[in-house]
Amino acid sequence: MKQLILEIVQALVDQPDGVSVELIEDRDATILRVRVAPQDIGKVIGKQGRTARSLRTILGAASMKLHHRFSLDILEDDDEDDLEDGEQPQTG
């Protein structure tokens, strides 16, 4: 799942080397945290969030097949520095 999202997002952005995907596993769900360069965040989110919604739809379809819940966080590469200890990013 990580490789799938990584390849899709790298195809969307201008700086594919700046894309990283982190898996955060929980007992019944997995969060895929995608980090992109600040200038590429709009390309990943898309107009009115359509691209992000499409990525989440793909994850939803895979979730049904794998019987495991996946969610997607999209972050700018420098967002980690903005979060205080223990604070979670907002998800959409």
C-alpha positions as CSV (number, residue, x, y, z in Angstrom):
1,M,0.0,0.0,0.0
2,K,2.9,2.3,0.9
3,Q,4.5,1.7,-2.5
4,L,1.2,2.3,-4.4
5,I,0.6,5.7,-2.8
6,L,4.3,6.7,-3.1
7,E,4.3,6.0,-6.9
8,I,1.0,7.8,-7.5
9,V,2.1,10.9,-5.5
10,Q,5.5,11.0,-7.2
11,A,3.8,11.0,-10.6
12,L,1.7,14.1,-9.5
13,V,4.4,16.4,-8.1
14,D,7.3,18.4,-9.6
15,Q,9.8,17.1,-7.0
16,P,9.3,13.4,-6.8
17,D,12.4,12.9,-4.7
18,G,10.8,15.1,-2.0
19,V,8.0,12.6,-1.5
20,S,8.0,10.3,1.4
21,V,5.3,8.0,2.9
22,E,5.4,6.9,6.5
23,L,3.2,4.1,7.8
24,I,1.8,4.5,11.3
25,E,0.1,1.2,12.3
26,D,-2.5,0.8,14.9
27,R,-4.4,-2.3,16.0
28,D,-7.2,-1.9,13.5
29,A,-6.1,0.8,11.2
30,T,-3.0,2.2,9.4
31,I,-2.3,5.8,8.6
32,L,-0.3,6.6,5.6
33,R,1.4,10.0,6.2
34,V,2.5,11.5,2.9
35,R,5.0,14.4,3.0
36,V,5.7,16.5,-0.1
37,A,7.6,19.7,-0.8
38,P,5.6,22.9,0.1
39,Q,5.3,23.9,-3.6
40,D,3.8,20.5,-4.4
41,I,1.1,20.4,-1.7
42,G,-1.5,21.9,-4.1
43,K,-0.9,19.3,-6.7
44,V,-1.5,16.4,-4.3
45,I,-4.6,18.0,-2.8
46,G,-6.0,19.2,-6.1
47,K,-8.8,21.6,-6.9
48,Q,-11.4,21.5,-4.1
49,G,-9.6,18.4,-2.7
50,R,-10.5,16.2,-5.6
51,T,-7.1,14.6,-6.0
52,A,-6.8,13.9,-2.3
53,R,-10.3,12.5,-2.3
54,S,-9.4,10.2,-5.2
55,L,-6.4,8.9,-3.3
56,R,-8.6,8.2,-0.3
57,T,-11.1,6.4,-2.6
58,I,-8.3,4.1,-3.8
59,L,-7.3,3.4,-0.2
60,G,-11.0,2.7,0.7
61,A,-11.2,0.2,-2.1
62,A,-8.0,-1.5,-1.0
63,S,-9.3,-1.4,2.6
64,M,-12.4,-3.4,1.6
65,K,-10.3,-6.1,-0.1
66,L,-7.7,-6.4,2.7
67,H,-10.2,-6.0,5.6
68,H,-8.0,-3.3,7.1
69,R,-8.7,0.4,7.5
70,F,-6.3,2.9,5.9
71,S,-6.4,6.6,6.2
72,L,-4.3,9.3,4.5
73,D,-2.6,12.3,5.9
74,I,-1.0,14.8,3.5
75,L,1.6,17.1,5.0
76,E,4.1,19.6,3.7
77,D,7.7,18.4,4.3
78,D,8.3,20.9,7.1
79,D,5.0,20.3,9.0
80,E,6.7,17.9,11.5
81,D,8.6,20.9,13.0
82,D,5.3,22.8,13.5
83,L,3.7,20.0,15.6
84,E,4.2,20.1,19.3
85,D,5.2,16.9,21.2
86,G,2.3,14.4,21.0
87,E,0.2,16.6,18.8
88,Q,-1.4,14.8,15.8
89,P,-1.9,16.5,12.4
90,Q,-5.4,17.1,11.2
91,T,-6.8,14.6,8.8
92,G,-9.3,15.1,6.1
